[in-house]
């Protein structure tokens, strides 16, 4: 059941987007998240849509992967859509069902907000689909590097992040294993009343915590045994390299922002 | 209770981009009251097969007969608890599944889930603890205060207390000391011999397979490579090495001995004791 999770998984492949510097990708995503909010009419959303499509095509990620990644968030998107449809009172009334009335402005706003979510999730999931987690943390560490001057423990934070990313699949595997072991002993996680189901989680959570703590301790000992003592004077095996294409990507994004400014109403 | 697998196929993450074939065209029988060993290289699909035996995984193709129930691909199955009560599985490193405050409560978890009364469950906990060779005062202790080996025994007791008809064991002795290993394997063997419990053992140890099993299923790359009695399986050494396994030490010794002797012994010996008897008989002859 855990194996169906797609969101946030890296898919090795070779494309322009895969080869981009993770720092460029992070800056790009950050910029994109900001300028998505500039869009407020048909033309600007169309432009954003086309832009996103181009990025997806460049990344050579199969559409089915993206759709699978969208599945868990589709409910949230639908929820916000209907929230706007039912509670925005702008423009002409389109339909009236009992005390609920649907306005034209509400439908348009609902579509726009849903679209905004949709585009944001598509582009951010492209980041994790095309970048190995270790590169993401390398990129973050490098981008926040200047903060080391003001005594922010950037290296330690990046390390914490990469360790937690590294152990997500391990924990999911572990959950699956313990779940099966308890099911073999007659535990039932999928039926019964709510309070029964909450109680049913205890045989799952206790072993999971025990093994997570044990694993953390073992990891700490293993790191110290190999002489780890923090970021001071540490050199890197994987060096990040900024290429022309990274600069181009960011220029491309600035161009998009300018176009959005020009077209928005 | 017989278990029959027919053309079983299973894929992990089926229908997603991460789909991976685990087992295919797997057919074999587990006769009631017998001791079946499943051997194979790491990743040969042993553990996937094992999880089908109590329907933790449902086949994507083919069917499994468990007693009078048939689990076929593509059907919704309800009421699997009855199967899980009758087929108990001891997973690899079962000590990871302990969670209760006391050993007694943990052992009772299975029986109580299957509808056994509390008094009866406690009685069973006492019996099961004795079977795995732990003293009774352990019942009141926290399972997390025990040593690794003791935790393993408690976890095994938790499955035994369900009083399953079929006991499925996935590398039950991995990581135990030689003495603990021997005791536990002997305990399973006596359950099979004396109480007629059906045993299924997944193992890397050819020695254990040779000593205890009466039927061996060899798995290779998600398929059943060969099935037979230990004698049949272990008489063909090159076939075993071809798929990354080996003959038991006893058989290797016998082969070398026969080479020195210049002629074969009467039959294939599967345990050191048997081989020793055979060799000393030879001395008596000459």
Interface residues (C-beta under 8 A of the other chain):
Chain A: X3 X4 X6 X9 X11 X62 X64 X65 X68 X174 X177 X178 X180 X181 X182 X183 X184 X185 X186 X187 X188 X202 X203 X206 X207 X210 X211
Chain B: X12 X13 X16 X17 X18 X51 X54 X56 X81 X84 X85 X88 X89 X91 X94 X96 X97 X98 X99 X109 X110 X113 X114 X144 X158 X159 X162
